[in-house]
């Protein structure tokens, strides 16, 4: 680990607290707080196997919530903050039916948590080209609290790779915003879509300003064009957000590193129509990513910790996390001997300090 990334043990308190570990804050680089049922009555989920079926279930569930977006999102983000998440990139649904309501709800929830940095992605979950009026709603969302332009499966869901990318890249260009695109499509078709996103990123001088969430095609080592695709992703400076959720594919972290591809981690959906699982804790998510990728050594465990902290800070542009050092006034403190043990044991933080002041979720 670089010095700026190395948590530090406070020797001054070694007697009373044998192992006080200081670390940077966690970053949830991909979460959907507008969908959560956190703190609400139990949500029963209908069987679903395809992406359209899951989206239909999501639409029905959101329509049936009694509590509004702000309260549910605040409940989840408060839980995340209490577990040490100091920043998040939140995807909020935007559509012709919803308008900008989910974006406004998530922004209102975030404003109640001044210790947490929240970036919001205007996300066309229910389709963009296939749901007329959504592009206008996306434009409005950028003036209603959204920070980034989102997209979703240009090929598999929208059926028009170039039309979808023309729309989202065009909107991002007009508004001067970054992009964060969901891409569940696998196989060589998924890789072809990723390469097109990378080519557009390079052509538009957007290196480092585009994220692809999930990118399941990059997790299939058997695909012939995987290596070339990873090289192009690295050249474009595209971030890959993985969530290690359920039976979803996870990237080979060694291979990502060899090709120079930057990886961040997120919770994805937490207790929503998509999944009954999730805790809002990025320490839990680092543990899960380590488990799913076969982490065994301390170095393996330190890597998933960096992905869930420092890498996320780099993505969101938060120096207090990306350039963290042990003397920083913004930090977490844990009862743990080292980072490897922290990732395995997953204790709650003893303290959360921001600019030297102890903080708590409100």
JOVEN-V317067 format. One record per residue. RES is the residue in one small letter. SS is DSSP state (~ for helix, > for strand, _ for the rest). PHI is phi in radians with two decimals (* if undefined). Layout:
res,ss,phi
RES,SS,PHI
RES,SS,PHI
This chain:
res,ss,phi
x,_,*
x,_,-1.17
x,~,-1.01
x,~,-1.26
x,~,-1.91
x,_,-1.53
x,_,-1.06
x,>,-2.24
x,>,-1.62
x,_,-1.48
x,~,-1.17
x,~,-1.13
x,~,-1.91
x,_,-1.06
x,_,-1.20
x,_,-1.35
x,_,-2.22
x,_,-1.00
x,_,-2.46
x,>,-1.72
x,>,-1.78
x,>,-1.71
x,>,-2.45
x,_,-1.20
x,_,-1.26
x,>,-1.52
x,>,-2.24
x,>,-1.62
x,>,-1.51
x,>,-2.86
x,>,-2.47
x,_,-2.09
x,_,-1.24
x,_,-1.28
x,_,-1.64
x,_,-1.17
x,_,-1.88
x,_,-0.94
x,_,1.43
x,_,-1.82
x,_,-1.09
x,_,-1.02
x,_,-1.82
x,_,-1.57
x,_,-1.89
x,_,-1.44
x,_,-1.00
x,_,-2.73
x,_,-2.15
x,_,-1.80
x,~,-1.05
x,~,-1.04
x,~,-1.15
x,~,-1.12
x,~,-1.16
x,~,-1.10
x,~,-1.12
x,~,-1.12
x,~,-1.05
x,~,-1.17
x,~,-1.14
x,~,-1.06
x,~,-1.16
x,~,-1.63
x,_,-1.15
x,_,-1.47
x,_,-1.53
x,_,-1.29
x,~,-1.03
x,~,-1.00
x,~,-1.20
x,~,-1.20
x,~,-1.11
x,~,-1.12
x,~,-1.06
x,~,-1.24
x,~,-1.14
x,~,-1.12
x,~,-1.07
x,~,-1.08
x,~,-1.08
x,~,-1.10
x,_,-1.61
x,_,1.90
x,>,-1.42
x,>,-1.76
x,>,-2.69
x,>,-2.63
x,>,-1.89
x,>,-1.82
x,>,-1.61
x,>,-2.16
x,>,-1.13
x,_,-2.29
x,>,-2.76
x,_,-1.11
x,_,-1.37
x,_,-1.44
x,>,1.07
x,_,-1.85
x,~,-1.05
x,~,-1.21
x,~,-1.08
x,~,-1.11
x,~,-1.15
x,~,-1.17
x,~,-1.11
x,~,-1.10
x,~,-1.12
x,~,-1.12
x,~,-1.18
x,_,-1.46
x,_,-2.19
x,_,-1.10
x,_,-1.42
x,_,-1.98
x,>,-1.52
x,>,-2.19
x,>,-1.67
x,>,-2.00
x,>,-1.78
x,>,-1.31
x,>,-1.99
x,_,-1.46
x,_,-0.92
x,_,-1.64
x,_,1.84
x,_,-1.94
x,_,-1.21
x,_,-1.44
x,_,-2.24
x,_,-0.92
x,_,1.73
x,~,-1.24
x,~,-1.10
x,~,-1.11
x,~,-1.16
x,~,-1.10
x,~,-1.06
x,~,-1.13
x,~,-1.10
x,_,-1.20
x,_,-1.77
x,_,-2.04
x,_,2.16
x,_,-1.43
x,_,-1.82
x,>,-2.22
x,>,-1.70
x,>,-1.82
x,>,-2.69
x,>,-2.65
x,_,0.50
x,_,-0.98
x,_,-1.55
x,_,-1.17
x,_,-1.71
x,_,-1.54
x,_,1.28
x,_,-2.67
x,~,-0.94
x,~,-1.27
x,~,-1.11
x,~,-1.13
x,~,-1.20
x,~,-1.00
x,~,-1.19
x,~,-1.34
x,~,-1.18
x,~,-1.10
x,~,-1.11
x,~,-1.09
x,~,-1.14
x,~,-1.14
x,~,-1.66
x,_,1.18
x,_,-2.04
x,_,-1.47
x,>,-2.14
x,>,-2.50
x,>,-2.00
x,>,-1.26
x,>,-2.50
x,_,-1.58
x,_,-1.01
x,_,-1.84
x,~,1.21
x,~,-1.13
x,~,-1.13
x,~,-1.08
x,~,-1.13
x,~,-1.10
x,~,-1.13
x,~,-1.11
x,~,-1.11
x,~,-1.17
x,~,-1.07
x,~,-1.13
x,~,-1.09
x,~,-1.17
x,~,-1.08
x,~,-1.18
x,~,-1.08
x,_,-1.61
x,_,1.13
x,_,-1.76
x,_,-0.91
x,_,1.46
x,_,-2.03
x,>,-2.25
x,>,-2.13
x,>,-2.02
x,>,-1.57
x,>,1.38
x,_,0.82
x,~,-1.04
x,~,-1.07
x,~,-1.26
x,~,-1.68
x,_,-1.81
x,_,-1.17
x,_,-1.43
x,_,-1.33
x,_,-1.04
x,_,-1.65
x,~,-1.06
x,~,-1.04
x,~,-1.11
x,~,-1.15
x,~,-1.09
x,~,-1.10
x,~,-1.23
x,~,-1.05
x,~,-1.13
x,~,-1.07
x,~,-1.39
x,_,1.14
x,_,-1.33
x,>,-1.50
x,>,-1.96
x,>,-1.77
x,>,-1.97
x,_,-2.14
x,_,0.84
x,_,-1.67
x,_,0.97
x,_,-1.76
x,_,-1.07
x,_,-1.09
x,_,-2.13
x,_,-1.28
x,_,-1.35
x,~,-1.14
x,~,-1.09
x,~,-1.17
x,~,-1.00
x,~,-1.12
x,~,-1.06
x,~,-1.59
x,_,1.34
x,_,-1.57
x,>,-1.60
x,>,-2.08
x,>,-2.18
x,>,-2.28
x,_,-2.63
x,_,-1.48
x,>,1.13
x,_,-1.44
x,_,-2.11
x,_,0.89
x,_,-2.18
x,_,-1.16
x,_,-1.41
x,_,-2.68
x,_,-1.43
x,_,-1.74
x,_,1.96
x,_,-2.17
x,_,1.43
x,_,-1.66
x,~,-1.36
x,~,-1.19
x,~,-1.04
x,~,-1.21
x,~,-1.09
x,~,-1.02
x,~,-1.14
x,~,-1.10
x,~,-1.09
x,~,-1.10
x,~,-1.19
x,_,-1.79
x,_,1.28
x,_,-1.07
x,_,-2.37
x,_,-1.47
x,~,-1.02
x,~,-1.09
x,~,-1.08
x,~,-1.23
x,~,-1.13
x,~,-1.15
x,~,-1.18
x,~,-1.12
x,~,-1.07
x,~,-1.04
x,~,-1.48
x,_,-2.23
x,~,-1.04
x,~,-1.09
x,~,-1.10
x,~,-1.10
x,~,-1.16
x,~,-1.06
x,~,-1.48
x,_,1.23
x,_,-2.01
x,~,-1.01
x,~,-1.09
x,~,-1.89
x,~,-1.18
x,_,-1.93
x,_,-1.08
x,_,-2.39
x,_,-1.04
x,_,-1.58
x,_,-1.11
x,_,-1.38
x,_,-1.90
x,>,-2.89
x,>,-1.92
x,>,-2.22
x,>,-2.23
x,>,-1.50
x,_,-2.77
x,_,-1.34
x,_,-2.81
x,~,-1.13
x,~,-1.02
x,~,-1.15
x,~,-1.00
x,~,-1.13
x,~,-1.33
x,~,-1.46
x,_,0.99
x,_,-1.27
x,_,-1.24
x,_,-1.11
x,_,-1.21
x,>,-2.55
x,>,-2.06
x,>,-2.07
x,>,-2.17
x,_,0.91
x,_,1.47
x,>,-1.93
x,>,-1.17
x,_,-2.18
x,_,-2.54
x,_,-1.17
x,_,-2.15
